[in-house]
Amino acid sequence: MEYSKTYVAKDEHIDVQDIMDGLYYPFYMEHCRHDFIREVLGFDFEAEARNGVFMVLSNYSISFIRSLKKGDEFTVTCTLYADQAGLPKLHFKQSILLNKKIMTRAVFSGTCIPAIGGRPYLPDSVLEKITDAPKLDALQAV
């Protein structure tokens, strides 16, 4: 299942070269990913944090293909993958598209940890929703 959101490159994210600063691409991806996690997986970051469950990133890899410019309206996609080795990880393949052309692509991986410390895990409520998720293998990485 591919999830997507549309955004506009904000003026304050544009650098002296009149292109979007590389720092902001992951932020737009994060906004889309967090909406996906909340809306599709039913995981509310604030409520879960109050309950002692932190969802955190463990890794990400990003490739910049083309640059966005001031005022560009672009789409950010998010597709969930389970871990091929069965580890308690979620993998999110994401792209930023402008006029159906890939501008940036990335894979973000994360897990949950207890707020008091402990081993990574995925809550049962999340595991129930990812049973049919495809598995991410090394060849599918960025």
PyRosetta script that sets phi, psi and omega in degrees:
from pyrosetta import init, pose_from_sequence

init()
pose = pose_from_sequence("MEYSKTYVAKDEHIDVQDIMDGLYYPFYMEHCRHDFIREVLGFDFEAEARNGVFMVLSNYSISFIRSLKKGDEFTVTCTLYADQAGLPKLHFKQSILLNKKIMTRAVFSGTCIPAIGGRPYLPDSVLEKITDAPKLDALQAV")
pose.set_psi(1, 123.3)
pose.set_omega(1, 176.9)
pose.set_phi(2, -100.4)
pose.set_psi(2, 131.1)
pose.set_omega(2, -179.8)
pose.set_phi(3, -111.2)
pose.set_psi(3, 145.4)
pose.set_omega(3, 179.3)
pose.set_phi(4, -148.9)
pose.set_psi(4, 155.8)
pose.set_omega(4, 177.4)
pose.set_phi(5, -140.1)
pose.set_psi(5, 152.4)
pose.set_omega(5, 178.9)
pose.set_phi(6, -109.9)
pose.set_psi(6, 139.0)
pose.set_omega(6, -179.1)
pose.set_phi(7, -136.0)
pose.set_psi(7, 167.9)
pose.set_omega(7, 174.3)
pose.set_phi(8, -122.9)
pose.set_psi(8, 133.0)
pose.set_omega(8, 179.0)
pose.set_phi(9, -63.2)
pose.set_psi(9, 118.4)
pose.set_omega(9, -177.0)
pose.set_phi(10, -76.9)
pose.set_psi(10, 145.9)
pose.set_omega(10, -179.5)
pose.set_phi(11, -53.9)
pose.set_psi(11, -41.6)
pose.set_omega(11, -176.3)
pose.set_phi(12, -71.8)
pose.set_psi(12, -6.0)
pose.set_omega(12, 177.5)
pose.set_phi(13, -98.0)
pose.set_psi(13, 2.3)
pose.set_omega(13, -178.3)
pose.set_phi(14, -95.2)
pose.set_psi(14, 134.5)
pose.set_omega(14, -178.0)
pose.set_phi(15, -94.3)
pose.set_psi(15, -172.3)
pose.set_omega(15, -176.3)
pose.set_phi(16, -67.1)
pose.set_psi(16, -13.3)
pose.set_omega(16, 178.2)
pose.set_phi(17, -90.8)
pose.set_psi(17, 3.0)
pose.set_omega(17, -177.0)
pose.set_phi(18, 65.9)
pose.set_psi(18, 28.0)
pose.set_omega(18, 173.1)
pose.set_phi(19, -126.0)
pose.set_psi(19, 161.9)
pose.set_omega(19, -179.1)
pose.set_phi(20, -71.2)
pose.set_psi(20, 131.4)
pose.set_omega(20, 178.1)
pose.set_phi(21, -61.1)
pose.set_psi(21, 137.2)
pose.set_omega(21, -177.2)
pose.set_phi(22, -58.0)
pose.set_psi(22, -22.1)
pose.set_omega(22, 178.8)
pose.set_phi(23, -62.5)
pose.set_psi(23, -29.3)
pose.set_omega(23, -171.7)
pose.set_phi(24, -87.5)
pose.set_psi(24, -19.2)
pose.set_omega(24, 179.4)
pose.set_phi(25, -57.3)
pose.set_psi(25, -48.3)
pose.set_omega(25, 178.2)
pose.set_phi(26, -63.9)
pose.set_psi(26, -28.6)
pose.set_omega(26, 178.4)
pose.set_phi(27, -66.0)
pose.set_psi(27, -44.2)
pose.set_omega(27, 177.6)
pose.set_phi(28, -63.4)
pose.set_psi(28, -39.3)
pose.set_omega(28, 177.5)
pose.set_phi(29, -63.8)
pose.set_psi(29, -39.0)
pose.set_omega(29, 178.6)
pose.set_phi(30, -62.8)
pose.set_psi(30, -43.6)
pose.set_omega(30, 179.0)
pose.set_phi(31, -58.4)
pose.set_psi(31, -46.1)
pose.set_omega(31, 179.5)
pose.set_phi(32, -64.8)
pose.set_psi(32, -45.7)
pose.set_omega(32, -178.8)
pose.set_phi(33, -62.5)
pose.set_psi(33, -43.2)
pose.set_omega(33, 179.3)
pose.set_phi(34, -64.6)
pose.set_psi(34, -38.8)
pose.set_omega(34, 175.7)
pose.set_phi(35, -63.4)
pose.set_psi(35, -42.2)
pose.set_omega(35, 177.2)
pose.set_phi(36, -60.0)
pose.set_psi(36, -48.3)
pose.set_omega(36, -178.2)
pose.set_phi(37, -60.3)
pose.set_psi(37, -41.6)
pose.set_omega(37, -179.7)
pose.set_phi(38, -72.6)
pose.set_psi(38, -50.0)
pose.set_omega(38, -172.8)
pose.set_phi(39, -76.6)
pose.set_psi(39, -38.1)
pose.set_omega(39, -174.9)
pose.set_phi(40, -96.5)
pose.set_psi(40, -45.0)
pose.set_omega(40, -178.5)
pose.set_phi(41, -87.6)
pose.set_psi(41, -13.7)
pose.set_omega(41, 178.8)
pose.set_phi(42, 72.4)
pose.set_psi(42, 20.7)
pose.set_omega(42, -179.3)
pose.set_phi(43, -98.9)
pose.set_psi(43, 112.2)
pose.set_omega(43, 179.4)
pose.set_phi(44, -96.6)
pose.set_psi(44, 111.9)
pose.set_omega(44, -174.7)
pose.set_phi(45, -54.6)
pose.set_psi(45, -45.2)
pose.set_omega(45, -177.3)
pose.set_phi(46, -67.7)
pose.set_psi(46, -48.0)
pose.set_omega(46, -179.4)
pose.set_phi(47, -63.3)
pose.set_psi(47, -43.5)
pose.set_omega(47, -179.0)
pose.set_phi(48, -66.1)
pose.set_psi(48, -38.1)
pose.set_omega(48, 177.9)
pose.set_phi(49, -62.4)
pose.set_psi(49, -41.1)
pose.set_omega(49, 177.2)
pose.set_phi(50, -63.1)
pose.set_psi(50, -28.1)
pose.set_omega(50, 179.0)
pose.set_phi(51, -89.8)
pose.set_psi(51, 5.4)
pose.set_omega(51, 175.9)
pose.set_phi(52, 87.2)
pose.set_psi(52, 17.7)
pose.set_omega(52, 179.4)
pose.set_phi(53, -116.6)
pose.set_psi(53, 119.2)
pose.set_omega(53, 177.4)
pose.set_phi(54, -107.2)
pose.set_psi(54, 127.9)
pose.set_omega(54, 170.4)
pose.set_phi(55, -97.3)
pose.set_psi(55, 123.7)
pose.set_omega(55, -173.7)
pose.set_phi(56, -130.6)
pose.set_psi(56, 155.1)
pose.set_omega(56, 173.1)
pose.set_phi(57, -79.3)
pose.set_psi(57, 142.4)
pose.set_omega(57, 174.2)
pose.set_phi(58, -112.1)
pose.set_psi(58, -19.6)
pose.set_omega(58, -177.3)
pose.set_phi(59, -170.1)
pose.set_psi(59, 151.5)
pose.set_omega(59, 165.0)
pose.set_phi(60, -154.6)
pose.set_psi(60, 153.2)
pose.set_omega(60, 178.5)
pose.set_phi(61, -133.7)
pose.set_psi(61, 133.3)
pose.set_omega(61, -175.6)
pose.set_phi(62, -134.3)
pose.set_psi(62, 142.2)
pose.set_omega(62, 176.1)
pose.set_phi(63, -124.0)
pose.set_psi(63, 127.5)
pose.set_omega(63, 177.6)
pose.set_phi(64, -97.1)
pose.set_psi(64, 121.5)
pose.set_omega(64, -176.6)
pose.set_phi(65, -101.7)
pose.set_psi(65, -51.5)
pose.set_omega(65, -179.4)
pose.set_phi(66, -137.6)
pose.set_psi(66, 161.7)
pose.set_omega(66, -178.5)
pose.set_phi(67, -99.3)
pose.set_psi(67, 143.6)
pose.set_omega(67, 171.2)
pose.set_phi(68, -87.8)
pose.set_psi(68, 154.5)
pose.set_omega(68, -179.8)
pose.set_phi(69, -122.9)
pose.set_psi(69, 165.6)
pose.set_omega(69, 179.5)
pose.set_phi(70, -49.1)
pose.set_psi(70, 128.5)
pose.set_omega(70, 176.0)
pose.set_phi(71, 82.2)
pose.set_psi(71, -4.4)
pose.set_omega(71, 178.2)
pose.set_phi(72, -61.0)
pose.set_psi(72, 133.0)
pose.set_omega(72, 172.5)
pose.set_phi(73, -97.6)
pose.set_psi(73, 120.6)
pose.set_omega(73, -172.6)
pose.set_phi(74, -133.6)
pose.set_psi(74, 162.8)
pose.set_omega(74, -179.5)
pose.set_phi(75, -112.3)
pose.set_psi(75, 137.3)
pose.set_omega(75, 173.7)
pose.set_phi(76, -111.7)
pose.set_psi(76, 129.2)
pose.set_omega(76, 179.3)
pose.set_phi(77, -107.3)
pose.set_psi(77, 158.6)
pose.set_omega(77, 178.8)
pose.set_phi(78, -148.1)
pose.set_psi(78, 123.2)
pose.set_omega(78, 177.4)
pose.set_phi(79, -127.4)
pose.set_psi(79, 129.6)
pose.set_omega(79, -176.9)
pose.set_phi(80, -87.6)
pose.set_psi(80, 138.7)
pose.set_omega(80, 174.0)
pose.set_phi(81, -131.2)
pose.set_psi(81, 144.5)
pose.set_omega(81, 172.8)
pose.set_phi(82, -86.1)
pose.set_psi(82, 166.7)
pose.set_omega(82, -179.6)
pose.set_phi(83, -81.5)
pose.set_psi(83, 129.2)
pose.set_omega(83, -176.8)
pose.set_phi(84, -62.9)
pose.set_psi(84, -33.6)
pose.set_omega(84, -178.9)
pose.set_phi(85, -85.4)
pose.set_psi(85, 0.3)
pose.set_omega(85, 179.1)
pose.set_phi(86, 79.6)
pose.set_psi(86, 13.0)
pose.set_omega(86, 177.8)
pose.set_phi(87, -70.4)
pose.set_psi(87, 157.0)
pose.set_omega(87, 179.7)
pose.set_phi(88, -76.8)
pose.set_psi(88, 69.3)
pose.set_omega(88, -178.2)
pose.set_phi(89, -133.8)
pose.set_psi(89, 148.6)
pose.set_omega(89, 169.6)
pose.set_phi(90, -111.6)
pose.set_psi(90, 139.7)
pose.set_omega(90, 177.5)
pose.set_phi(91, -121.2)
pose.set_psi(91, 134.8)
pose.set_omega(91, -178.9)
pose.set_phi(92, -122.9)
pose.set_psi(92, 112.9)
pose.set_omega(92, 172.6)
pose.set_phi(93, -84.9)
pose.set_psi(93, 128.2)
pose.set_omega(93, -177.9)
pose.set_phi(94, -133.0)
pose.set_psi(94, 149.4)
pose.set_omega(94, 175.7)
pose.set_phi(95, -136.7)
pose.set_psi(95, 153.2)
pose.set_omega(95, 168.3)
pose.set_phi(96, -112.7)
pose.set_psi(96, 124.5)
pose.set_omega(96, -176.9)
pose.set_phi(97, -118.3)
pose.set_psi(97, 139.1)
pose.set_omega(97, 172.2)
pose.set_phi(98, -127.2)
pose.set_psi(98, 119.5)
pose.set_omega(98, -177.3)
pose.set_phi(99, 53.2)
pose.set_psi(99, 41.3)
pose.set_omega(99, 177.7)
pose.set_phi(100, 68.6)
pose.set_psi(100, 9.8)
pose.set_omega(100, 176.3)
pose.set_phi(101, -102.5)
pose.set_psi(101, 136.6)
pose.set_omega(101, 179.0)
pose.set_phi(102, -71.4)
pose.set_psi(102, 125.1)
pose.set_omega(102, 176.5)
pose.set_phi(103, -98.4)
pose.set_psi(103, -41.5)
pose.set_omega(103, -177.8)
pose.set_phi(104, -148.7)
pose.set_psi(104, 145.5)
pose.set_omega(104, 174.3)
pose.set_phi(105, -137.9)
pose.set_psi(105, 151.3)
pose.set_omega(105, -175.7)
pose.set_phi(106, -156.4)
pose.set_psi(106, 161.7)
pose.set_omega(106, 169.0)
pose.set_phi(107, -127.4)
pose.set_psi(107, 124.0)
pose.set_omega(107, 177.2)
pose.set_phi(108, -111.0)
pose.set_psi(108, 133.6)
pose.set_omega(108, 178.5)
pose.set_phi(109, -121.4)
pose.set_psi(109, 141.1)
pose.set_omega(109, -179.5)
pose.set_phi(110, -152.1)
pose.set_psi(110, 174.6)
pose.set_omega(110, -179.3)
pose.set_phi(111, -153.7)
pose.set_psi(111, -178.5)
pose.set_omega(111, 173.8)
pose.set_phi(112, -114.3)
pose.set_psi(112, 148.1)
pose.set_omega(112, 175.4)
pose.set_phi(113, -135.6)
pose.set_psi(113, 150.4)
pose.set_omega(113, 174.7)
pose.set_phi(114, -68.8)
pose.set_psi(114, 141.5)
pose.set_omega(114, 179.9)
pose.set_phi(115, -60.4)
pose.set_psi(115, -27.9)
pose.set_omega(115, -178.9)
pose.set_phi(116, -86.6)
pose.set_psi(116, 1.2)
pose.set_omega(116, -177.3)
pose.set_phi(117, 100.1)
pose.set_psi(117, 159.8)
pose.set_omega(117, -179.5)
pose.set_phi(118, 138.6)
pose.set_psi(118, -174.0)
pose.set_omega(118, -175.2)
pose.set_phi(119, -78.7)
pose.set_psi(119, 149.0)
pose.set_omega(119, 175.8)
pose.set_phi(120, -62.9)
pose.set_psi(120, 148.3)
pose.set_omega(120, 178.5)
pose.set_phi(121, -160.7)
pose.set_psi(121, 168.6)
pose.set_omega(121, 171.4)
pose.set_phi(122, -118.0)
pose.set_psi(122, 129.3)
pose.set_omega(122, 178.9)
pose.set_phi(123, -60.3)
pose.set_psi(123, 150.1)
pose.set_omega(123, 179.1)
pose.set_phi(124, -54.5)
pose.set_psi(124, -37.3)
pose.set_omega(124, -179.0)
pose.set_phi(125, -62.8)
pose.set_psi(125, -31.2)
pose.set_omega(125, 177.1)
pose.set_phi(126, -81.3)
pose.set_psi(126, -43.9)
pose.set_omega(126, -179.8)
pose.set_phi(127, -56.1)
pose.set_psi(127, -38.4)
pose.set_omega(127, 178.8)
pose.set_phi(128, -60.0)
pose.set_psi(128, -33.6)
pose.set_omega(128, -174.7)
pose.set_phi(129, -87.6)
pose.set_psi(129, -10.2)
pose.set_omega(129, -176.8)
pose.set_phi(130, -112.0)
pose.set_psi(130, 11.4)
pose.set_omega(130, -177.0)
pose.set_phi(131, -59.3)
pose.set_psi(131, -32.5)
pose.set_omega(131, -178.8)
pose.set_phi(132, -100.1)
pose.set_psi(132, 7.2)
pose.set_omega(132, -178.3)
pose.set_phi(133, -67.9)
pose.set_psi(133, 139.5)
pose.set_omega(133, 175.4)
pose.set_phi(134, -64.6)
pose.set_psi(134, 159.1)
pose.set_omega(134, 179.8)
pose.set_phi(135, -93.5)
pose.set_psi(135, 139.3)
pose.set_omega(135, 177.8)
pose.set_phi(136, -92.4)
pose.set_psi(136, 123.6)
pose.set_omega(136, 174.3)
pose.set_phi(137, -109.8)
pose.set_psi(137, 169.2)
pose.set_omega(137, -174.4)
pose.set_phi(138, -57.7)
pose.set_psi(138, -29.7)
pose.set_omega(138, -178.7)
pose.set_phi(139, -71.5)
pose.set_psi(139, -18.7)
pose.set_omega(139, -179.2)
pose.set_phi(140, -91.4)
pose.set_psi(140, -4.9)
pose.set_omega(140, 179.8)
pose.set_phi(141, -65.9)
pose.set_psi(141, 169.3)
pose.set_omega(141, -177.3)
pose.set_phi(142, -52.9)
pose.dump_pdb("model.pdb")
